[in-house]
Amino acid sequence: MAALSPDDAVTAPRGGRAPVIEVNHVSRWFGSVVAVSDVTFDILPGITGLLGPNGAGKTTLLRMITGLAKVSDGTVTVLGEPVRDNPPLYRRIGVMSEHETVYGFMKGRNFVKMMGQLRGVSDLDAAVDKAIRLVDLVDAAHRPMGTYSRGMRQRMRLAATLVHDPEILILDEPLNGADPRQRVHFQSLLRKLAAEGRTIVLSSHILEEVEQIADTVLLIVNGKLAASGGYRAIRAALDKRPYHVMVVSDSPRALAAAVVQLDSVDAVNIDPDGTIVVLSRKVRELQVELPRLAQAAGISLRRVEPLDDSLESVFGYLVER
Amino acid sequence: MGSVFLLTLRQTGGRLRLVIMGVLASLPVFFAIMAVRSAQAPSVEEFEGVALGGMLAGSILPLVVLAVAIVVFGNELEDRTLANLTLSPLPRWKIVLPKWFAAVVASGSFMVLSAGITSHVGFNSDWRATLAVTASTAAGVLLYASLFVWLGLRSSKAIGLGLAYIVVWEGFFAGFVSSVRFLSIRHYAIALMHGLDARRFATEPHVGMGATLAVSAVVVVGFLILSIRQLRRMDIP
């Protein structure tokens, strides 16, 4: 797990506040496949981002937190109570799953209303109107959801999640299908809800998405908690990682000899086919220095490409540390 | 519970399903009309054996109920909308009961109508016989629905298993092995019919009326409890 300062660690209650969600040594396996392995963390009020590549175990973890799936080992408590087989707790929790299937025949407003009825909302019509206004879908509320775009479906599902004014919001990949304007609206809505004292947990596989919204981040890789804490701490851990940059030129040996002298370069490897792989922790400096160096040496650069810019490789690095 | 009931009723009302149920339910009616119009009208025993015991209770009734009861949970498990209901503060029985009742209403409306018309035509407007056949069919709907709702929740291969049950158990074993009749929904329905109109259906010894009612209640309640238990314990997709 990435080393974090105690101030950043989400496993420690912040400001003496009691954790709202406690995940304690939780594992889940399907036959011989381990989806989540011995994960422990606490979640406090505010926005917590569950970050990880696709298939990392985020959804399984969220499903166990919401009680939809049972744990193979460990315990999950929400507001001090076991969440599994505890329906009354859902008066205080709003969950939006990753699956975007809706009742296509049902009008958006009727869907939100039904969800409100199921959750025992007292002033139902007012609550439905408020939830639909929050997601900015008033104009489309009287259309069947089968006619909605993907982003609209997501927003109406969010309205249904908010209709009973829950203390805790658990949102699995909520920004799927949202356009940039909707993303901005959604982010400001979540910040507003969090400012009212709610606990919001959202998952994403997009680093920047979580960076913009979440106060704290739980990084899940291969079913394990790879890092946890404030986003800056995670970012700092990522910055310590050497990047691999592939360089193809007309004079690989001469270029390798020159590049290895740069301060921004940690090491250089030459493949048998003449491709150079540069390892650097200061990629931005390398981006500036490399073309200058090649020009000064009269070497022609044909291709410069980062080899491991994907989230999977970034997360993989954190797990291996 | 009303929301769950209405939602489920809407989900079971696909056009193709309604057409299939309508066609199946009308078959015994056509048979009855043809039977009474033929030169050699069948005896009560023959009509009961073929139209009521065989066609209605033995195949069409379970098939129609299967077509509806399987999907009340099966469809929501498949399209992953069941979480909308299970993530609500409703006790699980308040999800299972309205879904079961929706299956009963959706399939029962076809089957009760079919049984009523079939027996009314077949028994020359004998209201007592009509009532006996209709009531026993309604009881069959309750019984089969409780079994198939549980099956739809329990297995992703519920349709295949349900068909196998209808053909192998109800059709084959219960038809030929007399001791199996005590474990056959079809024979509970037939026994109820006999009990309600012993005057017309008194030719063949069946399970007694009291035992039938008791066992039927146990079957319905038992499978509903199993469904509630299953919903509480299973992972919801």
Interface residues (C-beta under 8 A of the other chain):
Chain A: R63 T66 L68 A69 K70 D85 P87 P88 L89 Y90 R91 I93 V95 S97 H99 T101 V102 Y103 F105 M106 M114 M115 Q117 L118 R119 G120 A160
Chain B: S3 V4 L7 R10 Q11 D79 R80 T81 A83 N84 L85 T86 L87 S88 P89 L90 P91 R92 R232 R233 D235 I236 P237
